[in-house]
Amino acid sequence: MQFYKNKRFRYFDLIIAILIAYLSIKVIDNYKIIFIGLGKLLSIISPFIYALIIAYILNPIMTFFEKRFKLKRGISILITYVLIIVLITIFSVYLLPKITSNIMDMLKNIPQFAVILQNWFNNLLSNEGIQNILNSTGSLNVKPDFIVGKLSNIVATILNGLLDKTLSFTNSFVKWIFGFIISIYVLSDKEKFIEVIKETIYIVLKEKNGNRFIGFFKNIHYMIGLYIGTKAIDSLIIAAIAVVGLSIIKSPYLVIIALVVGVTNMIPYFGPFIGMVVGFIINLFFSPIKAFVVLLFLFLLQQFDGWYLDPKLIGDKVGLSPFLIIFAVTLGGGIYGPIGMLLGVPTMAVIKIYIDKFLDKYHNSKEEKNLEEIDNECSSS
């Protein structure tokens, strides 16, 4: 009878394995349809995803009002959302039109910039010393028209991409509005959401693994809040100083340059270099002297940030060496673009925490083993 039961279970396992294999083959064969379906599902639930993201970003502000001023949850949420609506209104009324008009103006002036660049190349190639160098390297064939055309196409593609991003954000504005409204209810009942998520994790992973899983994401949450939140404040200050400085220098397209400087400042090491290069190149078409003044100003601004402001705000709280920060930014950017660059540093910081814990545990166990061996030797002697 026992043999019959075992045999039946083996048949049952075989049937399950065949069904899983069949379904896997069907999924692989129809992956396009499945991806289309998943895309539609994500589009439908996107307001709820936006709501979770907005609630996660606004939670520290709400918590600050709630704990610092001993306000009720509803009042804290009201103040938080009024503050955000005021900031969005200021951005939409004053900054967004300027950014769009600057991009449109730069797109319109690309042919003029191309002519200036072409003249520079022609003057450079007409130099006797340069001609001698080019003639001595006969294999080097410089075509200014081709280079200028390529550069113009690259710049136009980047600017069109920025404009498309702005317009696409406007097109998905309704979903973000729904997400903004739903996030109010998420913040209002955040403890209930967290409790449900915790219970689900414990049911699926059991208590021991569930604690590890929750602990890992607590560390991620702490590092993201510490690094990205503080770095955002740092970048906002740098962008504000850049606006003031560029307006004194009378730089063209100062809103675009300051925006690039502020956003790229979020990326360690590589970001400030991008901001300086963009400011220099834009001004180079109007005045080479002004371009070098802007480059010097942005360089000094980044030195002020690197040596004073950034250490004051962040310091060594992340606990990563420059090598690990550069590695995290490079790896994160290669995997997931600009967002990966932003999240690479806090993620690497959490990984380092667990590696340090593992190494400490290994060294402690090794020391305990050595002590046991010494005790055994002493007792045997």
N, C-alpha and C positions, 0 to 999 in steps of 0.2 A: 504493500500500500504506500509506504514511504517512497519507494523507488518510482511509483507512478506519479506521485505528487511532484517530486523533483523533476521528472521528465516533462510533466506538464508545464512547470515553471520555465524550464529550458526552452520549450516551444514558444511559450508566451514572450520570453526575452528575445527570441529570434524574430518573432512577428513584429515586436516593437522596433527592433533594429532595422528590419526591412522597411517599415513605414517611415522611420526617420530618414533613411537613405533615399527613399522615393521622394519624400517632401523636400529634402535638400537638393536633389537633382532638379525638381520642378522650380525651386527658388532660383537656382543658378540659371536655368533656361529662361526664366521670366523675370530676370533681375531688373530690366528696364521698366516693366510695368510696376514692379514693387517699388522702385525708386520714385516713379511718378506718383504712386499712391502715397508714399511717405512724404513727398514734397507737398502734396495737397493737404495732407493731415497737418504738417507743420505750418502751412499757410493759414489753416483754420484756427489752430491753437496758438498762433504767434502772439496775439494780444496777451495771452496768459503768460507766455515766456517773457515778453517785454515787462509784464507786471512784476514777475519775480525779480528780474534784473533791476528795475526801478526801485522796488521795495528794498532790495539788498543794498543799493547805493544810498538810499535815503534813510535807512535804519539808524546809522550812527548820528545823523543830525537830529532825528526824532528822539533818540535815546538821550542825547545831550540835553535837550530842553526838558525832557521828562525827569531826569535825575538831578541835573544842576539846579533847576528852578522849582523842583517838586510839583510839576504840573501833571494834570490828568492826561491819560493817553489821547483822548479826543482833542484836547487843547493843543497838545504837542504836535499831533498830526496836522491840525489846522495851521499852526504857525509855520511848520515845515513846508507845507504845500503852497502857502501864500508866498513864502520866501522864494521857492523854486519858480513859481509862476511869474513873479516880479523879475527874476533873473532871465527867464526865457523870453519875457516880453522885451526887456532891454536888448537882449541879443538879437531878437527878430526885427525890432524896429530900427536899431542903430547899427549893429555889426553885420548881420546877414546881407542886407542890401549892398553894403560897401564891399564885402567879400565877393559877392556875385558880380558887381560892376567892375571890380579890379580884375577878376578872371576874364570877363568879357573884353575888357580893354586890352589886356595882355594878348588875348587871342587875335584881336583886331590888329595889334601892332606887330605880330610875328613877321609878316613880310618886310616891314621896316627894319626890325631887328636882324633879319636874314641879310638884308642889303648891307647894314653896318658891319656884320660879321664877315661878309664877303669882301668888303673893302679892307678890313683888317688883314685877312688872309692874303689878299693881293699885295698890300704894302709889305707884309712880312716876307712873301716870296720874292718880291722885287729887290729885297736887300741883297747886296753883293755877297756878304758872308754866308747868308743862308743858301744862296744859289750855288756857291762853291761846295758847301756841305752836301747839298742834294745831288750835284754833278759827280762828287766823289763816290757817292753811294748810288750807282746807276740803277740798282734793282728797286730803289725806293721811288714809287710813282705817286706823287701827291696830286690829288684832284680836289681843289677847293670847292668847286660846285657840288661835287658828290658829298663832301663832308658837311658843308653848310646845309644842304638839302636834308641829309640824315638828321642833323641836330635840330633843324626846324620841325621835322616830323615828330621827333621824340618829345620836344617841348609841347607841341600842339596836342599830342596824344595824352601827355600828363595833365595839361590844363583841361582838355575835354573830359578826361576821367574825373577830375575834381568837380567840374560843372555837372556831369552826369550823376555823381554821388549826391551833390546838393539837390538836384531835381528828384532823384529817386527817393531821398529822404522826405522830400515834400510829398511825393506820391504815397508813401507809406505812413504819412502823418496821422491819418485817421486811426490806423492800428495802434500807433504809439499813444494817441489820445485815449483809446479804450484801455490800453495797458496802464496808462497813468491813473485812470479812474479805478481800475481793478486793484492796483497796488495799494490804494487806501484801505481796502478790505483785508489785503494780505498783512499790512502793518498792524491793523487793528486787532487781528486774531493771530499774530505771528506765533505766539506760544502754542496754540492749538496745532498749527501747521508743523511746528518743530516736533511736538509730541507724537503726531501721527507718523512723521518720517522716522523718528527714533524707534517707535514700536515696530514699524515695517522692517527696519534694518535688523532689529533683534530677532524678529520672527524668521527672517531669511538667513541671517548669519550666526544666530545664537549669541549668547551674552559675551563670551570671550572675544570672538572675532568682531562682533558688533562694537565693542568698546574700542578695539584697535582701529576700526574703520572710522568711527566718530572722532576719535582722537586725532587721526590723520587729517581729517577735514577741518577740525578745530585749529590745527596748526596752520593749514593752508589759509583759512579765514583770517587768522591773526596776522600772518605775514602779508597777505594781500592788503588788509586794512592798514598795517604799519607802513609798508613800502609804497603802494600805489596811492593811498590816501595822502600820505605826507609828501610824496613826489608830485602829486597834483597841485598841492598848495605851493610847493617850491616852483613849479613850472608857471603857475599863475602869476607869482611875484616877478619871475624873470620876464614873462610876456609883458607885464605892465611896465616894467623898467625899460624894456625894448621899445614899447610904443612911445614913451617919453623921449628916450634918446634919439630914436629915428625921426621923430617930429622936429627935434632941435636941429638935427643934421639936414632936415628937409629931404628925406629919402622918398622916392616915388614908391607907390604900392606898399606903404608902411604897414597897413592892416594885414596884408598877405604875409609879409616878412615876419611880423611879430607873431602871427598865428603859427607859422611854420616853426619859428624859434621856440614858442611855448610848447607846441605838441611834440616836436622832436626832442625837446629837453627831457621828456619822460623816459627816453631810451638812453641808458647809461653809455658813456664813452663815444658811441657812434652818433647819437642824436645831435649834440651840440655842433659837431662838424658839419652835418647836413644843413642846419640852420645858418651857419656862417657862409657856406658855399652858396646857398640860395640867395641870401642878401647881397653877397658880393657880385654874383652873376647878373642879377636884376639891375643893380646900380651901374654895372660896367657899361651897359648900353647907353646910359645917359651921361655919365661922367666917370672916367677912370679914377680921377682923384677922389671923388665922392665914394666910389666903390671901395677903395682902400681905407678910407675913413670909416665906412660902415663895417668893413672886415675887422679893423682894429677895435672898434667899439664893441662888436659882438664877441670878439676874442676876450677882451677885458671883462665883459659881462659874464662869460662862461668861466673865467678864472675866479671872479667873485663868487659865483655859484659853487664851483668845485672846491675852493679853499675855505669859504666862510659859510655861505647859506646852507648848502647841502649837508655839511657836517653838523651844523647847529640843529637842523631839523631831523635828520636821519641818523647821522653818526655811524657807529658800528653796530647798530641794533639788528641789522639783517645778518651780520656775522659771516659775510662772504669775502674772500680775497678778490682783488681785481681780476685775476686769471679766471676764477669761477664765474664772476659776473659777466665777463666778456664771452666765456663759453656758453653760459645760459642764454644770453641775448642772441648769440649766433645760432645756437641750436633751436631756440624758440622761434626766431624769425624764419629759419629754414623750414620748420614744420608748419607754422600757422601764421606767418606774415607778421604785420605790426602788432597784432594782439598777442601773438606768441612772444614777441620781444618784451612786451609789458609784463606778461605773466611768467616769463622765463626766470626772472630773478627771485620772486617769492617762492616759486616751485622748487628751484634749486636750493633755496635756503631751508625749506622743509626736508628735502632729500638729505641735505647735509646734517640736519638734526638727527635723523634716524641712523645715518651712517656713523655719526659720533657716538650715539647710544650703543650701537652694535659693537663698535670698537672698544668702548669703555667696558661693556659686558665681557668681551673677549679678554681684555687685559686683566679685569678683576678675577675672572675664572682662572686665568693663567697664574696670577699671584697666589690665589687660594691653593692651587695645585702645588705650587712650589713650597708654600708653607707646610702643606700636608707632608710632602716628601722630607722636609727638614725635620718635622716632628717625628716621622717614622724613623729617620736615621738616628735622632737623639735617643728615642726609646729603645732602639735595637742595640745601641752602644751602651 
